[in-house]
């Protein structure tokens, strides 16, 4: 019984420490948030629609990944109708496999088929990254 308790406690501590979700790369594809389109752009259509205008940021430094992932936590659900008119896609990788995709516009984001409100703190951080990296995507 004591061994089972220790194993369960270890598993809980392992998962809560963040190690279970340790990502090794983040790829951020984006376009100008002010680009207007006739229809809303869905996450799956982002590449197709914006392939000639897209910029890309690739983050591999562990401290930057950790900081970025913390900015993606604790969002409030958005109960309003509609999905984001996507202008940015964030892909998180673990062991070279895409683990999570987040798509957003200035107001909403979609992650794991759930829609959330975008916090100004995240937008400010993303604008800082855009200024720091600002690399044109090679497609």
N, C-alpha and C positions, 0 to 999 in steps of 0.2 A: 504494500500500500504506500509506503514511504517513497519507493522508487517511482511509482506512478505519479505521485504528487510532484516530485522533483522534475520528472519529464514534462508534465503539464506546465509547471511554472517556467521551465526553460523555454518551452515553445511560446508561451505568452510573452515572456521578456524578449525573445528573439523577434517576434512579429511586431511588438510595440517599439522596438529600438530602431526600426526603419531598415534594418539589414535585409529583410525579406523583400523589400521593394527597391533595392539598390539598382539604380539605372547606370549604364555606362556611356550612354550617348543620348543627346537630345537634338533633334533636327527641327528647326522652326522655318517654315516656308511662309512668306507673307507678301502682300501687295499693299499699296497705299489704302488706308481705311476709307478714304474719301472717294474712291473709284465707285461710280454709280453704274448699275446694270439694270436692264429691263426686268429681269427675273431675279429672285433670290438664288444665290449660289449655295448649293448643298456641299457638304464636306467631301462626298465622293466625286464631285465634279470640279473641285478646286484646281487640280492639275490641268485638266482639259481646258478649262476656261481661261486660266491665267498663266499658262506655261511660258508665254513670251514676256510677261511682266513681273514674274515672280523673283523674289530675292530669297536667299537661304542663309541661315545661321546654323552652324554645327558646333555644339558644345560638348566637349569631352573631358574638361578639367573637373575632377571630382568635387572640389569645393563650389564651383559654379553650378554644377548639376544639383548638388544638395540645396543650394540657395534657391535655384529655380523651382525645384519640386516643392519646397516649403511655400512658395508663392501660389502653388496650385491646390492648396489645402483649404478646407472649411468654407466652401462657397454655399451661398443660400440658393435653394431651388427657385426657379422662375416659373410661376404658375400661369403666366400670360400665354396666350396662344402664339403660335409661330415658332420657327426655328431660326437660328442665326443665319444671316446673310454673310457667309464666310469670307473673311479677308486674311485669315491666318490659320495655319494648321501646325500643331505641335505634336511631334511624334517622339515617344520615349522608348528607348531600346535597352534591352538587357541581354547580354551574350549575343549581340548582333541580331536579335529577333525583336521585331516591333511588339511591344507589350501594351501600349496605350496610345490612343489618338485623341487629341482634343482640337476641336475647331471652334473658332470664335469670330465675332464681329465686335464692335465697340460696346455692345450692351449685353450680349448673351454668349454663352459658350455651351457646347455639347460635349459630353464625356460619358462613355458607357451608356449611350442612349438616354441620358438624362440631361435636361437643360437647366443651366444655372445662370445667375446674374453675375456679370463681370465686375469685379471690384476695381476702383480707380488705382489702387496700389499695384495690381497686376498690370494694368495698362501702362502706368508710369515705368515700371520695371521693364516691360517689353520695349517701350520707346528708347530706354537707355541702352538695351541690347542692340536695337536697330542702329543707333548712332555709333556704338562701339564696333560692331562687326561690319555692317553695311556692305555685304558682298553680293554681287549679282549672281544669280543661280546659273549654273552651267548645265543646260538641258540639251 
